[in-house]
Amino acid sequence: MKSSYKEFTDQVRACRRCRGHYFDHEPRPVFLAEPSARVLIVGQAPGRRVHETGLP
Protein backbone atom coordinates (compact mmCIF):
# COMPACT_ATOMS: atom_id res chain seq x y z
CA MET A 1 0.00 0.00 0.00
CA LYS A 2 1.51 3.29 -1.08
CA SER A 3 0.46 6.47 0.73
CA SER A 4 1.13 10.04 -0.21
CA TYR A 5 3.77 12.18 1.45
CA LYS A 6 1.06 14.29 3.13
CA GLU A 7 -0.76 11.23 4.46
CA PHE A 8 2.52 9.92 5.86
CA THR A 9 3.51 13.18 7.56
CA ASP A 10 -0.02 13.63 8.97
CA GLN A 11 0.17 10.14 10.49
CA VAL A 12 3.58 10.84 12.04
CA ARG A 13 2.42 14.16 13.50
CA ALA A 14 -0.71 12.52 14.95
CA CYS A 15 1.19 9.67 16.63
CA ARG A 16 0.67 9.46 20.41
CA ARG A 17 2.13 6.00 21.10
CA CYS A 18 4.45 7.21 23.85
CA ARG A 19 1.73 9.23 25.66
CA GLY A 20 2.14 8.78 29.39
CA HIS A 21 5.26 6.62 29.15
CA TYR A 22 8.35 8.74 28.61
CA PHE A 23 7.63 12.44 28.89
CA ASP A 24 6.02 14.91 31.26
CA HIS A 25 4.31 16.58 28.30
CA GLU A 26 2.03 15.54 25.46
CA PRO A 27 3.88 13.81 22.60
CA ARG A 28 4.64 16.05 19.63
CA PRO A 29 6.58 14.36 16.86
CA VAL A 30 9.03 16.86 15.36
CA PHE A 31 10.78 16.28 12.05
CA LEU A 32 11.93 17.98 8.90
CA ALA A 33 11.53 16.11 5.63
CA GLU A 34 11.42 16.74 1.92
CA PRO A 35 9.00 14.85 -0.35
CA SER A 36 11.85 14.19 -2.79
CA ALA A 37 14.16 12.61 -0.18
CA ARG A 38 15.04 8.97 -0.78
CA VAL A 39 15.84 8.36 2.90
CA LEU A 40 14.19 9.72 6.05
CA ILE A 41 15.91 9.41 9.42
CA VAL A 42 13.67 9.94 12.42
CA GLY A 43 14.79 10.44 16.00
CA GLN A 44 13.19 11.13 19.36
CA ALA A 45 13.96 13.04 22.55
CA PRO A 46 13.82 16.69 21.53
CA GLY A 47 14.41 19.29 24.20
CA ARG A 48 11.72 21.52 25.67
CA ARG A 49 12.36 24.34 23.15
CA VAL A 50 12.00 22.00 20.18
CA HIS A 51 8.81 20.58 21.68
CA GLU A 52 7.36 24.08 22.15
CA THR A 53 8.34 25.47 18.73
CA GLY A 54 7.93 22.33 16.63
CA LEU A 55 11.20 23.12 14.84
CA PRO A 56 14.16 20.71 14.97
MODELLER restraints for C-alpha pairs under 7 A, 6 or more apart:
rsr = mdl.restraints
at = mdl.atoms
rsr.add(forms.Gaussian(group=physical.xy_distance, feature=features.Distance(at['CA:5:A'], at['CA:35:A']), mean=6.15, stdev=0.5))
rsr.add(forms.Gaussian(group=physical.xy_distance, feature=features.Distance(at['CA:12:A'], at['CA:29:A']), mean=6.68, stdev=0.5))
rsr.add(forms.Gaussian(group=physical.xy_distance, feature=features.Distance(at['CA:13:A'], at['CA:28:A']), mean=6.79, stdev=0.5))
rsr.add(forms.Gaussian(group=physical.xy_distance, feature=features.Distance(at['CA:13:A'], at['CA:29:A']), mean=5.35, stdev=0.5))
rsr.add(forms.Gaussian(group=physical.xy_distance, feature=features.Distance(at['CA:16:A'], at['CA:27:A']), mean=5.84, stdev=0.5))
rsr.add(forms.Gaussian(group=physical.xy_distance, feature=features.Distance(at['CA:18:A'], at['CA:27:A']), mean=6.74, stdev=0.5))
rsr.add(forms.Gaussian(group=physical.xy_distance, feature=features.Distance(at['CA:19:A'], at['CA:26:A']), mean=6.32, stdev=0.5))
rsr.add(forms.Gaussian(group=physical.xy_distance, feature=features.Distance(at['CA:19:A'], at['CA:27:A']), mean=5.91, stdev=0.5))
rsr.add(forms.Gaussian(group=physical.xy_distance, feature=features.Distance(at['CA:28:A'], at['CA:51:A']), mean=6.49, stdev=0.5))
rsr.add(forms.Gaussian(group=physical.xy_distance, feature=features.Distance(at['CA:30:A'], at['CA:54:A']), mean=5.72, stdev=0.5))
rsr.add(forms.Gaussian(group=physical.xy_distance, feature=features.Distance(at['CA:30:A'], at['CA:55:A']), mean=6.64, stdev=0.5))
rsr.add(forms.Gaussian(group=physical.xy_distance, feature=features.Distance(at['CA:30:A'], at['CA:56:A']), mean=6.43, stdev=0.5))
rsr.add(forms.Gaussian(group=physical.xy_distance, feature=features.Distance(at['CA:31:A'], at['CA:42:A']), mean=6.98, stdev=0.5))
rsr.add(forms.Gaussian(group=physical.xy_distance, feature=features.Distance(at['CA:31:A'], at['CA:56:A']), mean=6.29, stdev=0.5))
rsr.add(forms.Gaussian(group=physical.xy_distance, feature=features.Distance(at['CA:33:A'], at['CA:40:A']), mean=6.94, stdev=0.5))
rsr.add(forms.Gaussian(group=physical.xy_distance, feature=features.Distance(at['CA:50:A'], at['CA:56:A']), mean=5.78, stdev=0.5))
